[in-house]
Structure formats: C-alpha cells, structure tokens
Amino acid sequence: IIHPKAVAKAKAGLPKANDVALASELLKAIADPTRMKILAALRAAGELCVCDIAVVVVMSESAVSHQLRLLREVNLVTPRKEGRQVFYQLSDNHVSSILNCALEHARE
C-alpha cells in the first residue's frame, strides 16, 4: 500500500540533483581511510605542510600530495603557499563538523 502523503513529503524533502551529486563526491573523498587521517591531522594541528602530513600518516610526500589534490578538488582543504612549501588547512568548520559526526557515529 502506497502512502501518498508520506511519498509527497519525502519527494518535497529531496535535495536538488546537483546538490546530491556534489555531496556524494564530497563523501566519497572523505570515505578513504588515508584522506580521513589527513583531514583528522589537519583538524588537530590547524595547518600542516605536505612533509609534516607525510610523517603523520606514514606515506611518501608524493602520495600525500596526490591525496591532497583530491581533497582540494572537493573543497575540503585549502592550500597556502609560503616560498616553496605548501601548507594545508581544512576549508571551513563544516569539514571539521562532518569529520566529528562521522567519527562519533562510528564510535557508537
């Protein structure tokens, strides 16, 4: 039995297709364990250079740079160049909130 009122309410609450696609890409980027570690490190430290992130997550600098490029593409991190070094930080408080919610939910 279909419940027309419930269906109408659910349809009215659906986000726009473009918003769903963008949110899905964002969640895919966060879903990778390495990228989650990078985001958590940036959340804790505030800002880190590629070489520092590589030490924290025990990866090569080139591998970290590749992961950071993916995180930049979905606007999860922002770079700041200082000479030859690039420092990264979370793009905004939303990223920290998403990370906190995901980790909190996993702990329950």
PLY file of the C-alpha trace (Angstrom):
ply
format ascii 1.0
element vertex 108
property float x
property float y
property float z
element edge 107
property int vertex1
property int vertex2
end_header
0.00 0.00 0.00
1.40 3.37 -1.03
1.01 6.24 1.42
0.54 9.34 -0.78
1.10 11.90 2.00
4.34 10.26 3.09
5.53 9.98 -0.52
4.70 13.64 -1.21
6.52 14.72 1.94
9.57 12.62 1.04
9.65 13.99 -2.52
9.36 17.57 -1.25
12.33 16.95 1.03
14.64 15.68 -1.70
17.59 17.96 -2.44
18.34 19.17 -5.96
20.13 16.63 -8.19
23.24 18.83 -8.45
23.46 19.16 -4.66
23.17 15.38 -4.31
25.97 14.85 -6.84
28.29 17.34 -5.13
27.58 15.95 -1.66
28.17 12.44 -2.94
31.59 13.42 -4.33
32.47 15.07 -1.02
31.53 11.94 0.94
33.47 9.71 -1.46
36.56 11.83 -0.84
36.18 11.59 2.93
35.42 7.84 2.78
39.04 6.90 2.03
40.90 5.99 5.26
44.07 7.84 4.22
42.18 11.01 3.38
40.25 10.72 6.65
43.57 10.56 8.53
44.86 13.61 6.65
41.71 15.56 7.49
41.91 14.49 11.13
45.55 15.58 11.31
44.66 18.97 9.84
41.76 19.30 12.26
44.10 18.65 15.19
47.03 20.79 14.03
45.17 23.54 12.20
47.70 23.73 9.39
50.42 21.38 8.14
52.82 21.27 5.22
52.96 18.25 2.91
56.13 16.91 4.53
54.57 17.07 8.02
51.41 15.32 6.82
53.56 12.61 5.22
55.22 11.93 8.58
51.89 11.86 10.44
50.17 9.43 8.04
53.37 7.46 7.23
53.28 7.98 3.47
55.54 9.46 0.83
55.19 13.17 0.11
54.10 12.43 -3.46
51.35 10.10 -2.24
50.19 12.73 0.25
50.22 15.38 -2.48
48.02 13.15 -4.63
45.52 12.73 -1.78
45.56 16.46 -1.06
44.81 17.21 -4.71
41.67 15.06 -4.44
40.68 16.83 -1.21
41.24 20.25 -2.85
39.04 19.28 -5.81
36.04 18.84 -3.50
36.93 21.92 -1.43
37.74 20.06 1.79
41.19 21.60 2.20
42.75 24.90 1.20
46.41 25.44 0.34
48.62 28.35 1.34
51.96 28.71 -0.38
54.95 30.03 1.54
58.04 30.03 -0.63
58.40 26.53 -1.98
56.31 24.93 0.76
52.57 24.49 0.62
50.61 24.42 3.85
47.11 22.96 4.08
44.20 23.53 6.38
40.55 22.47 6.46
38.45 24.67 4.19
35.96 25.60 6.90
34.22 24.46 10.08
31.81 22.30 8.09
34.64 19.90 7.25
35.54 19.56 10.91
31.87 19.01 11.79
31.46 16.31 9.14
34.58 14.57 10.39
33.44 14.81 14.02
29.99 13.42 13.17
31.42 10.51 11.17
33.88 9.54 13.90
31.31 9.95 16.66
28.82 7.80 14.77
31.50 5.13 14.20
32.24 5.00 17.94
28.59 4.38 18.89
0 1
1 2
2 3
3 4
4 5
5 6
6 7
7 8
8 9
9 10
10 11
11 12
12 13
13 14
14 15
15 16
16 17
17 18
18 19
19 20
20 21
21 22
22 23
23 24
24 25
25 26
26 27
27 28
28 29
29 30
30 31
31 32
32 33
33 34
34 35
35 36
36 37
37 38
38 39
39 40
40 41
41 42
42 43
43 44
44 45
45 46
46 47
47 48
48 49
49 50
50 51
51 52
52 53
53 54
54 55
55 56
56 57
57 58
58 59
59 60
60 61
61 62
62 63
63 64
64 65
65 66
66 67
67 68
68 69
69 70
70 71
71 72
72 73
73 74
74 75
75 76
76 77
77 78
78 79
79 80
80 81
81 82
82 83
83 84
84 85
85 86
86 87
87 88
88 89
89 90
90 91
91 92
92 93
93 94
94 95
95 96
96 97
97 98
98 99
99 100
100 101
101 102
102 103
103 104
104 105
105 106
106 107
